[in-house]
Amino acid sequence: MESHGSSSSRDGAEQECPNPFIHELKLTKVQWIKCIILGCTLLPLRVILASAFMLIAWFAAWLRIVGLSEEERSKPLKGWRLWFFHSILWLLGRAVFFCVGFHWVKVKGRKADVKEAPIMVVAPHSSYLDMVIMFPGQVPSVVSRSENKNLPVIGALLECSQSIMVSRKDPNSRKRVVSEVSQRVTSNGYWPQMLMFPEGTTTNGRCLLKFKHGAFVPGVPVQPVVLHYPNELDTVRWTYKGSNWIQVLLYTLSQLYTNITVEFLPVYTPSEVEKKDPNLFANNVQKLMARALGVPASDYVMVGRWPVRKLADLYVPLESPARETVTLLYKKGLGADEIEAALDLMIERCLSGAKNTKVSAEELASILGLTDRNTAVHICGLYSKDKMVDLRCIYFNVAALTGHVDVNSLLHFAFIVFDTESKGSLSKKELTALMGALLGVPQDSTEELYRTAADEGELTEENLLHVLTTNTTYQKVTKEYLQPEPIISVANGTPVNTRHLLNGSIERSKSK
């Protein structure tokens, strides 16, 4: 077993990590011809056979739990329902992946039993095809989205394996899941082993994302498991940009076979310090797995639909929503004057005392002077998961990017807007909203920033400005993420700067 101390420094290599959210599959002419031939011949046969085995597996999964009460389903399966159907479902699942092209699954290392390591943490997470780990892992329980429970076949398999379901819409769901996971993994083998993908989303595997804490909160030993796909053509990656899940399936089914190596690393037993600090525990396991894979351990993470990087307790975007917004507006024929007028309308509404600064796509299109509603919908999607978007997020994020905006004035103006009670200080919640608007991505918490900047429990504008411009860590926000950038002109492809869009608005705010 491995046990590590309290090292919290990040690997130096992660400073130059490749973007893990992009994977574009480039095929040579020979590979295209091969894919077309196999796609027309082998692919249909594979789909038919895999579908048949999945239907049989669905029926077996139904038989496994039929007749059980809700109370009985809330306890581990025992007796013939466990040993008989476990073997059948294992064989059927393995048959499905054999049909897909995983003819051999190479295994390195030794799988620990549930009492040695109640949790297996698996990385990198490439796509749904990673679930081939279920077979050398002896079909452990997983944590899955509650929406998957309603999927044909998949829902029944999740239910029969007594997986834990998490809802992204229910704010209390994550707390319940953490509690249930902790209860299971501290049951001394009463419940089966848990399998978790701590990255929380799929990547191209060129670095490891910062691990989420769910698997590490209980403070129990974990077994790290790394996946290798040593193939000539890397078809299994499903990322934020690039290959989608349909392409992953079609390309993979159009290969003669797909190689995978499942490597079980030694059990990692947390130190007493790590048991009390899930973040430290997760970071140390991440670095251990990154070394085994030969890739960097990064501070990248996916927050909702936004790929970001961790900077202390802040999320900073890998790709600026403001840059894409301004580029879209240029493509639709809006120039500096039109964008300035739209920004003025936005900030006037924010300063008018209106309690609701959220607008629909139709209202945003009107403010921007767009006749194309789809562009407004696209811009809304850059800043919000809902149908409504907060004008403050668009205004401050775009204002930081366009022209030569004075950062100090911008921060002053933001403080006025988010100091909703005009008390001269911000609460933790208001600071979180302010930083989310400036950076263009929602923030979970700004506890560390608040603690650093607050003087005797009160966060004033002067204190916030001082920390964001002088603190070794947080000054990166103002020096790197709140600086104006050149926007590529649609007309001739050359970099251009919009003129100083906010002069009028800033000066008006100071005079108030």
C-alpha angles and dihedrals in degrees: 000000000000124000124179135195132233102292107152103171117116121235113265092228091066090071088076100038119156117242104272095195099070126075122163118181112218117193129194119227090260091051091048091052091048091050092049093050094046091040090058095044115021100030098064091048091049092049092051095048095043091048091050093052091046091053091051089048090051090054092048090049090052092049090050094063104023112124095020119127122229089257092052091048090054089063130066114276115251141180122017093346088063106041100031100046094034090065093044094049091046091054094045093048092048089050090055092054091044088057090049089057106268093125094157130029109196113209126201125186129009127295111231120225123244095265092053095047119004090190132051114200113201129198152213097033107209106163144314087294087075085080087086082089086076091079103052084036090058095241103293124188118269140200111243140171113273089231089068090064089073094053117108113258093350091067093053092047091051091049095048092049088052093236121180113247123213125194119212090199097054111075091201094050096084092052090050091049093050089050093048093046090050091050093051099044093048093051093097094240098320089118123044123257119286124229120205137175101215094192088070095211141042125273142172090262095238091121137001120256119231105278120247114235102236096098093045103046094084090058094222127138114278132198113225113217121190125198124215124191104193097184133138090230116040100216101150100075118107110184144171090262124023126022116035126206094267092053090047090055096043095046093045093048088050093061123089089235141338122228123216132174119201110202118194109203123203116283112272112221112196121232120236089261092052092049089060094043114050090180092059091043092051093046093051093048090047092054091046092053092044090056090050090052095042093235133114123269105232140194091229118124138166113239109191102308095337124099106215143161125235116243106180101300095338130096112222119189123247089209120033114240087202092058092053091044094053092043090053091049091050090050089054090055100259115143134194093282093053093046090048091052091049092050090050090053091050096050093043089058091047091050095043092083093251108158093211116059093168119109137184124243089260092054091046091051089053093049092048093044093239123155091190109081092189091066090053090049089051092051091048088054091055091062106026142035090210133070089257127067130200111241090211090064093052094041100051096037093050092041091057091054104042126076124337099312116180106239094211092054091046092053090047091052092046090052091055093050096047096041087086095175095044090233096138095247139072130234121223090259092051092048090051091052092046094052090045090055095046094048097038096233129088116258124220095203141346095193094131094047091048092050091048095048103034116098112210090341095309123106110208128182092250093053093047093048091049094053095044092051103037110023111104093230105032097043086075086073093062097034099045111017104033097048123109115254133199114259119215110248112236091211101059107000095245125131113258134175123224112230125257099299100176104050094102095044095046093049091048090051092052091052093054 
